[in-house]
Amino acid sequence: MRRYPRFRLALLAVIASVVLSACLPEWAGRLEPGSGRPRAAGEVAVEVAVTPLDAPAFGAPPVTGPETPAAPAATTVPLATSAAPLAAEFDAATATAWFDLAYSLARDEKLAPPLVARIFGYTGVALYEAVAPGIPGATSLAGQLNELTPLPQPDPQAAYHWPAVANAALGSLMRTLLADGSSEAQRAIQDLERRLQAEFAANVAPDVLQRSIAQGQLVGLAVFDWAQADGFAYLNNCDYISPSGPGLWTATPPGYAAPLQPCWGQMRPFVLRERSDECQPAQAAPVYSEEPSSQFFYEALEVYQTGKNLTPQQVEIARFWSDDAGKTGTPPGHSVSILTQLVRDQELTLDAAAEAYARLGVALADAFISCWQTKFATHTPRPITYIHDMFDPAWTPLIITPPFPEYTSGHSVQSGAAAAVLTALFGEDVAFTDHTHDALGFAPRSFASFAAMADEAAISRLYGGIHYRSAIENGLAQGACIGERVNALKYRP
């Protein structure tokens, strides 16, 4: 078991308390109240109905292999004083503001999808652990997620303002997770945290607010200490020499870039067993072959012929789900954007939103670790390589081929995991409209279910010319398996 330094947490909390004692009265006098308010009498609190899944979503072939492991020991979080408002008495505006910012920073900092998924994983856990003491019967994820030890707990006899706890936890964590980012990113984090603190100061007693901020900082920095031991320090952009030979992945045009994050599959997962075959595809990648009667030849031909005969709808789907780094929040950001829209549309309370972001964040983080483990175990060549060699050296896919092996499809794995989690939270036949890319000029897309969303996101990669069908279908099943593992965790009664 790795051990993490804790001495700095108390010091930082003391420093924060001194600074806030001086600043809060001025903020309270200058600024108007805003988000994170208690619900007024008569308002309806909408809660998420959690329905455990019994099978992988989308009707994809079930993933075989190790059975779902028994749930690890979980600890019920002591409830803070009953005299203070519970987390369910606050809206989710603090949570949605932070996840909106996380999406924007992923885009503006041009982060690659695995890094984005990691950020959402840790921020989701931090949000949940920050407000769990304000949720009756809530179960901590400590002892359930790999190497996560008990986190700092509030004084059970004292009052806390849960949006302020969440705000401080997310601010502290995101500053550290993005410590190597731009000065603009750090300023955006600071600005949001200060703005929300000032809004809270207009309605919250200074001692309660100061105590809440100190508690949130302790949680955020404790989660960061846990994150420091996940292997990122030495696995991020590791030195790597790709194997070479017939039937193996090679760099692709137009950039012929080196493989992206080749060691990501060795990162410590959140819920999956580390470097195991848990949730790895039951079906192996098709065996490379240049024989016209082979499955590999057939699937490559399908990509080639589809790409040459795309319908306007297929083009629209491929571009809507492209989720390019630097232009969007990448695929995991798209999934989080969908959740944020649902949180707002259904007016979820802070407790329900915290659980939802934790579930989805963990699922996305493990989806990219699991998928990258598969990719760099199989080294399957991309369609453009095979098509240039076998069919048409001038062929160009609609979407630029990303620089890493083909099998399985990252879009499919993360979409399958997201659909499993969202279905468990909201239900199987929940229709919704996705407005993620409205600002980019894309028309919103509507879906009858989360499974339908995952299916479209997955098949978009065949339309884009960058994935074979096996990688898509088996990727969906791989993601569904990961989602089931996340849904099996204990959150509350």
C-alpha positions as CSV (number, residue, x, y, z in Angstrom):
1,M,0.0,0.0,0.0
2,R,1.4,3.4,-1.0
3,R,1.4,6.1,1.8
4,Y,1.0,9.7,1.0
5,P,2.2,12.9,2.9
6,R,-0.6,14.5,4.9
7,F,1.2,17.1,7.0
8,R,0.8,19.8,4.4
9,L,-3.0,19.5,4.5
10,A,-3.5,20.9,8.0
11,L,-1.0,23.7,7.2
12,L,-2.9,24.8,4.1
13,A,-6.2,24.7,6.0
14,V,-4.8,27.0,8.6
15,I,-3.4,29.4,6.0
16,A,-6.8,29.4,4.2
17,S,-8.6,30.1,7.4
18,V,-6.5,33.2,8.1
19,V,-6.9,34.6,4.6
20,L,-10.6,34.0,4.5
21,S,-11.2,35.5,7.9
22,A,-9.8,38.8,6.5
23,C,-11.5,38.6,3.1
24,L,-15.0,37.3,3.7
25,P,-16.5,40.3,5.4
26,E,-15.5,42.5,2.4
27,W,-16.9,40.0,-0.1
28,A,-20.1,39.7,1.8
29,G,-20.6,43.5,1.8
30,R,-19.9,43.9,-1.9
31,L,-21.5,41.0,-3.8
32,E,-25.0,39.7,-4.4
33,P,-26.1,36.2,-3.6
34,G,-26.0,33.6,-6.3
35,S,-25.9,29.8,-6.8
36,G,-25.6,27.2,-4.1
37,R,-28.6,28.5,-2.2
38,P,-30.8,26.3,0.0
39,R,-34.0,25.4,-1.7
40,A,-36.9,27.6,-0.8
41,A,-40.0,26.1,0.9
42,G,-42.3,24.6,-1.6
43,E,-39.7,23.8,-4.2
44,V,-39.6,20.2,-5.4
45,A,-36.3,18.3,-4.9
46,V,-35.7,16.0,-7.9
47,E,-33.7,12.9,-7.1
48,V,-32.0,10.4,-9.3
49,A,-33.6,7.0,-9.4
50,V,-30.8,4.4,-9.3
51,T,-31.7,1.2,-11.0
52,P,-28.9,-1.4,-11.0
53,L,-28.1,-2.9,-14.4
54,D,-28.4,-6.7,-14.8
55,A,-26.6,-6.9,-18.2
56,P,-24.5,-4.9,-20.5
57,A,-26.3,-2.2,-22.4
58,F,-26.9,-1.8,-26.1
59,G,-27.6,-5.5,-26.7
60,A,-23.9,-6.0,-27.3
61,P,-22.4,-9.5,-26.7
62,P,-21.7,-9.8,-22.9
63,V,-18.1,-9.6,-21.9
64,T,-16.9,-12.9,-20.5
65,G,-14.0,-13.5,-18.3
66,P,-13.6,-12.9,-14.5
67,E,-16.9,-12.5,-12.7
68,T,-17.7,-9.2,-11.1
69,P,-15.6,-9.2,-7.9
70,A,-17.3,-8.9,-4.5
71,A,-17.7,-5.3,-3.4
72,P,-14.9,-4.1,-1.2
73,A,-15.4,-3.0,2.3
74,A,-17.2,0.3,2.4
75,T,-17.5,2.9,5.1
76,T,-20.7,4.9,5.9
77,V,-19.8,8.5,6.2
78,P,-20.8,10.0,9.6
79,L,-23.5,12.6,9.1
80,A,-22.6,16.1,10.1
81,T,-24.9,17.9,12.6
82,S,-28.6,17.5,11.8
83,A,-29.1,21.2,12.6
84,A,-27.4,22.2,9.3
85,P,-29.0,21.9,5.9
86,L,-28.3,18.6,4.1
87,A,-26.7,18.4,0.7
88,A,-30.1,17.6,-0.8
89,E,-31.3,21.0,0.3
90,F,-29.0,22.8,-2.2
91,D,-29.2,23.0,-6.0
92,A,-26.4,21.6,-8.2
93,A,-25.2,25.0,-9.5
94,T,-21.8,24.7,-7.9
95,A,-21.2,21.3,-9.4
96,T,-22.3,22.2,-12.9
97,A,-20.2,25.4,-12.8
98,W,-17.0,23.4,-12.1
99,F,-17.7,20.7,-14.6
100,D,-18.4,23.3,-17.3
101,L,-15.1,24.9,-16.4
102,A,-13.3,21.5,-16.6
103,Y,-14.8,20.9,-20.1
104,S,-13.6,24.4,-21.2
105,L,-10.1,23.8,-19.8
106,A,-9.8,20.4,-21.5
107,R,-10.6,22.2,-24.8
108,D,-8.5,25.3,-24.3
109,E,-5.4,23.4,-22.9
110,K,-5.7,21.0,-25.9
111,L,-5.6,17.9,-23.6
112,A,-5.7,14.4,-25.0
113,P,-8.7,12.2,-24.1
114,P,-6.9,10.0,-21.6
115,L,-5.8,13.0,-19.6
116,V,-9.3,14.5,-19.7
117,A,-10.8,11.3,-18.5
118,R,-8.4,11.2,-15.6
119,I,-9.3,14.7,-14.6
120,F,-13.0,13.9,-14.6
121,G,-12.4,10.8,-12.6
122,Y,-10.6,12.6,-9.8
123,T,-12.9,15.6,-9.8
124,G,-16.0,13.4,-9.6
125,V,-14.6,11.5,-6.6
126,A,-13.6,14.8,-4.9
127,L,-17.1,16.3,-5.4
128,Y,-18.8,13.2,-4.0
129,E,-16.5,12.9,-1.0
130,A,-16.8,16.6,-0.2
131,V,-20.6,16.4,0.2
132,A,-21.0,12.8,1.4
133,P,-21.1,13.9,5.1
134,G,-24.1,15.9,4.2
135,I,-26.0,12.9,2.7
136,P,-27.7,10.6,5.2
137,G,-26.4,7.1,5.0
138,A,-23.8,8.0,2.3
139,T,-21.0,5.5,1.8
140,S,-17.5,6.7,1.1
141,L,-15.6,5.5,-1.9
142,A,-12.6,5.0,0.3
143,G,-12.0,1.3,0.5
144,Q,-13.9,0.7,-2.7
145,L,-11.6,2.5,-5.2
146,N,-8.1,1.2,-5.6
147,E,-5.8,2.5,-2.8
148,L,-8.2,5.3,-1.7
149,T,-7.9,5.5,2.1
150,P,-10.3,7.3,4.4
151,L,-10.5,11.0,3.7
152,P,-10.6,13.9,6.2
153,Q,-14.0,14.1,7.8
154,P,-15.8,17.2,9.1
155,D,-16.6,17.8,12.8
156,P,-19.9,16.0,13.3
157,Q,-21.1,18.6,15.8
158,A,-20.5,21.6,13.5
159,A,-22.5,23.1,10.7
160,Y,-21.2,23.2,7.1
161,H,-22.3,24.7,3.9
162,W,-22.0,21.9,1.4
163,P,-21.7,23.9,-1.8
164,A,-18.8,25.8,-0.2
165,V,-17.2,22.5,0.8
166,A,-17.6,21.3,-2.8
167,N,-16.2,24.5,-4.2
168,A,-13.1,24.5,-2.1
169,A,-12.5,20.8,-2.8
170,L,-12.8,21.2,-6.6
171,G,-10.7,24.4,-6.6
172,S,-7.9,22.9,-4.6
173,L,-7.9,19.7,-6.7
174,M,-8.1,21.3,-10.1
175,R,-5.3,23.8,-9.3
176,T,-3.0,20.8,-8.5
177,L,-4.1,18.5,-11.3
178,L,-3.5,21.4,-13.8
179,A,-0.4,22.8,-12.1
180,D,1.5,22.4,-15.4
181,G,-1.2,24.1,-17.4
182,S,-1.3,27.7,-18.7
183,S,-1.5,30.7,-16.5
184,E,-4.9,31.3,-18.1
185,A,-6.1,28.0,-16.8
186,Q,-4.9,28.7,-13.3
187,R,-6.6,32.1,-13.4
188,A,-9.9,30.6,-14.6
189,I,-9.8,28.1,-11.7
190,Q,-9.1,30.9,-9.2
191,D,-11.7,33.2,-10.6
192,L,-14.5,30.6,-10.4
193,E,-13.6,29.6,-6.8
194,R,-13.4,33.2,-5.6
195,R,-16.7,34.1,-7.4
196,L,-18.6,31.2,-5.8
197,Q,-17.0,31.9,-2.4
198,A,-18.1,35.5,-2.6
199,E,-21.7,34.5,-3.5
200,F,-21.8,32.1,-0.6
201,A,-20.5,34.9,1.8
202,A,-23.7,36.9,1.2
203,N,-25.9,34.2,2.8
204,V,-23.6,32.0,5.0
205,A,-22.3,32.9,8.4
206,P,-18.5,33.7,8.3
207,D,-17.6,30.9,10.7
208,V,-19.6,28.3,8.8
209,L,-18.2,29.4,5.5
210,Q,-14.6,29.5,6.8
211,R,-15.0,26.0,8.3
212,S,-16.6,24.7,5.1
213,I,-13.8,26.0,2.9
214,A,-11.1,24.5,5.2
215,Q,-12.9,21.1,5.0
216,G,-13.2,21.3,1.2
217,Q,-9.5,22.1,0.9
218,L,-8.6,19.1,3.0
219,V,-10.7,16.8,0.8
220,G,-9.4,18.2,-2.5
221,L,-5.7,17.9,-1.4
222,A,-6.3,14.4,0.0
223,V,-7.7,13.3,-3.4
224,F,-4.7,14.9,-5.1
225,D,-2.4,12.9,-2.8
226,W,-4.2,9.8,-3.9
227,A,-3.9,10.8,-7.6
228,Q,-0.1,11.3,-7.3
229,A,0.3,7.5,-6.8
230,D,-1.6,6.4,-9.9
231,G,1.6,6.2,-12.1
232,F,1.0,9.4,-14.0
233,A,4.3,10.9,-13.0
234,Y,6.3,8.2,-14.9
235,L,3.8,6.8,-17.4
236,N,2.6,10.1,-18.9
237,N,4.1,10.3,-22.4
238,C,6.5,7.5,-21.6
239,D,9.4,6.6,-23.8
240,Y,8.2,3.9,-26.2
241,I,9.4,2.0,-29.3
242,S,6.5,0.6,-31.3
243,P,6.9,-3.0,-32.4
244,S,7.2,-3.3,-36.2
245,G,6.3,-5.9,-38.7
246,P,3.5,-7.1,-41.0
247,G,0.1,-6.5,-39.5
248,L,1.2,-4.2,-36.7
249,W,0.2,-0.5,-36.2
250,T,2.4,2.1,-37.8
251,A,2.2,5.9,-37.8
252,T,-0.4,7.3,-40.1
253,P,-0.8,10.3,-42.3
254,P,-1.0,13.2,-42.4
255,G,1.2,13.9,-39.4
256,Y,2.8,10.5,-38.8
257,A,2.9,11.2,-35.1
258,A,4.4,9.0,-32.5
259,P,1.9,6.9,-30.5
260,L,-0.1,8.9,-28.0
261,Q,0.2,7.9,-24.3
262,P,1.5,4.3,-25.0
263,C,1.8,3.5,-21.3
264,W,-1.7,4.7,-20.3
265,G,-3.0,1.2,-20.0
266,Q,-0.5,0.6,-17.1
267,M,-2.1,3.4,-15.0
268,R,-3.7,2.5,-11.7
269,P,-7.5,2.1,-12.5
270,F,-10.1,3.4,-10.1
271,V,-12.3,0.3,-9.8
272,L,-10.9,-2.3,-12.2
273,R,-8.1,-4.6,-11.0
274,E,-4.8,-3.1,-12.1
275,R,-3.2,-4.6,-15.3
276,S,-5.6,-7.5,-15.3
277,D,-7.9,-8.9,-17.9
278,E,-11.0,-7.6,-16.1
279,C,-13.4,-6.2,-18.7
280,Q,-10.9,-6.8,-21.5
281,P,-12.7,-7.8,-24.7
282,A,-14.0,-11.4,-24.8
283,Q,-13.4,-11.3,-28.6
284,A,-9.9,-10.9,-29.8
285,A,-9.1,-8.5,-32.5
286,P,-9.5,-10.0,-36.0
287,V,-6.3,-11.8,-37.1
288,Y,-4.5,-9.6,-39.6
289,S,-4.7,-11.1,-43.1
290,E,-4.5,-9.9,-46.6
291,E,-6.6,-12.8,-47.9
292,P,-9.9,-11.7,-49.5
293,S,-11.8,-14.4,-47.6
294,S,-10.6,-13.2,-44.2
295,Q,-12.6,-11.2,-41.7
296,F,-9.9,-8.6,-41.5
297,F,-10.1,-8.0,-45.3
298,Y,-13.9,-7.9,-45.1
299,E,-13.9,-5.3,-42.3
300,A,-11.3,-3.1,-44.0
301,L,-13.3,-3.3,-47.2
302,E,-16.4,-2.2,-45.3
303,V,-14.6,0.9,-44.0
304,Y,-13.3,1.7,-47.5
305,Q,-16.6,1.3,-49.3
306,T,-18.5,3.2,-46.6
307,G,-16.1,6.1,-46.7
308,K,-16.5,6.3,-50.5
309,N,-20.3,6.4,-50.3
310,L,-21.2,8.4,-47.2
311,T,-24.6,9.8,-46.9
312,P,-25.1,13.4,-45.6
313,Q,-26.5,12.0,-42.4
314,Q,-23.4,9.8,-41.9
315,V,-21.1,12.7,-42.5
316,E,-23.1,14.8,-39.9
317,I,-22.8,12.0,-37.4
318,A,-19.1,11.5,-37.9
319,R,-18.4,15.1,-37.5
320,F,-20.7,15.6,-34.5
321,W,-18.9,12.9,-32.6
322,S,-15.4,13.7,-33.8
323,D,-14.7,15.6,-30.5
324,D,-11.3,16.8,-31.6
325,A,-8.8,17.9,-29.0
326,G,-8.2,21.6,-29.0
327,K,-11.7,22.2,-30.5
328,T,-13.8,20.4,-28.0
329,G,-13.6,18.8,-24.5
330,T,-12.8,15.5,-26.3
331,P,-15.0,12.3,-26.1
332,P,-15.0,12.1,-22.2
333,G,-15.8,15.7,-22.1
334,H,-18.7,15.1,-24.4
335,S,-20.1,12.4,-22.1
336,V,-19.7,14.8,-19.1
337,S,-21.4,17.5,-21.1
338,I,-24.4,15.3,-21.6
339,L,-24.6,14.6,-17.8
340,T,-24.4,18.3,-17.1
341,Q,-27.3,19.0,-19.4
342,L,-29.3,16.3,-17.6
343,V,-28.4,17.7,-14.2
344,R,-29.7,21.1,-15.2
345,D,-32.8,19.8,-17.1
346,Q,-33.9,17.6,-14.3
347,E,-33.0,20.1,-11.6
348,L,-31.0,17.6,-9.6
349,T,-30.0,18.5,-6.1
350,L,-26.3,18.7,-5.0
351,D,-26.3,15.2,-3.5
352,A,-27.7,13.5,-6.6
353,A,-25.4,15.5,-8.9
354,A,-22.3,14.6,-6.8
355,E,-23.1,10.9,-7.0
356,A,-23.7,11.1,-10.8
357,Y,-20.5,13.0,-11.5
358,A,-18.5,10.5,-9.4
359,R,-20.0,7.5,-11.2
360,L,-19.5,8.9,-14.6
361,G,-16.0,10.2,-13.9
362,V,-14.8,6.9,-12.6
363,A,-16.3,5.0,-15.5
364,L,-14.6,7.3,-18.1
365,A,-11.2,7.2,-16.4
366,D,-11.2,3.4,-16.3
367,A,-12.6,3.2,-19.8
368,F,-9.5,4.9,-21.2
369,I,-7.1,2.9,-19.1
370,S,-8.8,-0.3,-20.1
371,C,-9.0,0.7,-23.8
372,W,-5.4,1.8,-23.9
373,Q,-4.3,-1.5,-22.3
374,T,-6.1,-3.3,-25.2
375,K,-4.7,-1.0,-27.9
376,F,-1.1,-1.5,-26.9
377,A,-1.5,-5.2,-26.4
378,T,-2.9,-5.8,-29.9
379,H,-1.2,-3.1,-32.0
380,T,-3.8,-3.4,-34.7
381,P,-3.1,-1.2,-37.8
382,R,-5.5,1.5,-38.7
383,P,-7.8,1.3,-41.7
384,I,-5.9,3.9,-43.6
385,T,-2.7,1.8,-43.5
386,Y,-4.5,-1.3,-44.8
387,I,-6.6,0.5,-47.4
388,H,-3.5,2.2,-48.8
389,D,-1.7,-1.0,-49.1
390,M,-4.5,-3.2,-50.4
391,F,-7.2,-1.0,-52.1
392,D,-6.4,2.6,-52.8
393,P,-3.3,4.5,-52.0
394,A,-5.1,7.8,-52.5
395,W,-8.0,7.2,-50.1
396,T,-8.5,9.6,-47.3
397,P,-10.8,9.1,-44.3
398,L,-13.4,11.8,-43.4
399,I,-11.8,12.1,-39.9
400,I,-8.0,12.4,-39.4
401,T,-6.7,9.2,-37.9
402,P,-5.5,9.6,-34.3
403,P,-2.0,8.4,-33.5
404,F,-2.5,5.1,-31.6
405,P,-3.5,1.5,-32.5
406,E,-7.0,0.7,-33.7
407,Y,-8.4,-2.0,-31.4
408,T,-10.6,-1.3,-29.5
409,S,-12.4,2.0,-30.3
410,G,-11.9,4.5,-27.5
411,H,-15.2,6.3,-28.5
412,S,-17.0,3.0,-28.2
413,V,-15.5,2.0,-24.8
414,Q,-16.1,5.3,-23.2
415,S,-19.5,5.7,-24.7
416,G,-20.5,2.2,-23.6
417,A,-19.3,2.9,-20.0
418,A,-21.1,6.2,-20.0
419,A,-24.4,4.7,-21.3
420,A,-24.3,2.0,-18.6
421,V,-23.8,4.5,-15.8
422,L,-26.4,7.0,-17.1
423,T,-28.9,4.3,-17.7
424,A,-28.5,3.1,-14.1
425,L,-28.9,6.6,-12.8
426,F,-31.8,7.9,-15.0
427,G,-33.5,4.8,-16.5
428,E,-33.4,2.8,-19.7
429,D,-35.8,4.7,-22.0
430,V,-35.0,8.3,-21.1
431,A,-35.1,10.5,-24.2
432,F,-32.8,13.5,-24.3
433,T,-31.3,16.0,-26.7
434,D,-27.6,16.7,-26.8
435,H,-26.6,20.3,-27.2
436,T,-22.9,19.9,-26.6
437,H,-21.8,21.4,-29.9
438,D,-24.4,24.1,-30.4
439,A,-21.7,26.7,-30.2
440,L,-19.7,25.0,-33.0
441,G,-22.7,25.3,-35.3
442,F,-23.8,21.6,-35.1
443,A,-27.5,20.9,-34.8
444,P,-28.4,19.2,-31.5
445,R,-29.0,15.5,-31.8
446,S,-31.8,13.7,-30.0
447,F,-31.8,10.1,-28.7
448,A,-34.5,7.8,-27.3
449,S,-32.0,6.3,-24.8
450,F,-28.5,6.4,-23.6
451,A,-27.9,3.1,-25.4
452,A,-28.9,4.8,-28.7
453,M,-26.5,7.6,-27.9
454,A,-23.6,5.1,-27.4
455,D,-24.5,3.2,-30.5
456,E,-24.3,6.4,-32.7
457,A,-21.1,7.6,-31.1
458,A,-19.5,4.3,-31.7
459,I,-20.6,3.8,-35.3
460,S,-19.5,7.3,-36.1
461,R,-15.9,6.1,-36.1
462,L,-16.6,3.7,-38.9
463,Y,-18.2,6.6,-40.9
464,G,-15.2,8.6,-40.1
465,G,-12.9,5.9,-41.6
466,I,-10.8,5.3,-38.5
467,H,-12.2,2.1,-37.0
468,Y,-13.3,-1.4,-38.1
469,R,-16.6,-2.9,-37.0
470,S,-15.1,-5.4,-34.5
471,A,-13.3,-2.6,-32.6
472,I,-16.6,-0.8,-32.3
473,E,-18.9,-3.6,-31.3
474,N,-16.4,-5.2,-28.9
475,G,-15.5,-1.7,-27.5
476,L,-19.1,-1.1,-26.6
477,A,-19.2,-4.4,-24.7
478,Q,-15.9,-3.5,-23.0
479,G,-17.4,-0.2,-21.9
480,A,-20.6,-1.8,-20.7
481,C,-18.6,-4.1,-18.5
482,I,-16.7,-1.2,-16.9
483,G,-20.0,0.7,-16.3
484,E,-21.3,-2.4,-14.5
485,R,-18.3,-2.4,-12.2
486,V,-18.9,1.2,-11.4
487,N,-22.6,0.7,-10.8
488,A,-21.8,-2.1,-8.3
489,L,-20.0,0.3,-6.0
490,K,-22.0,1.4,-2.9
491,Y,-23.0,5.1,-2.7
492,R,-26.0,5.2,-0.3
493,P,-28.9,3.1,0.8
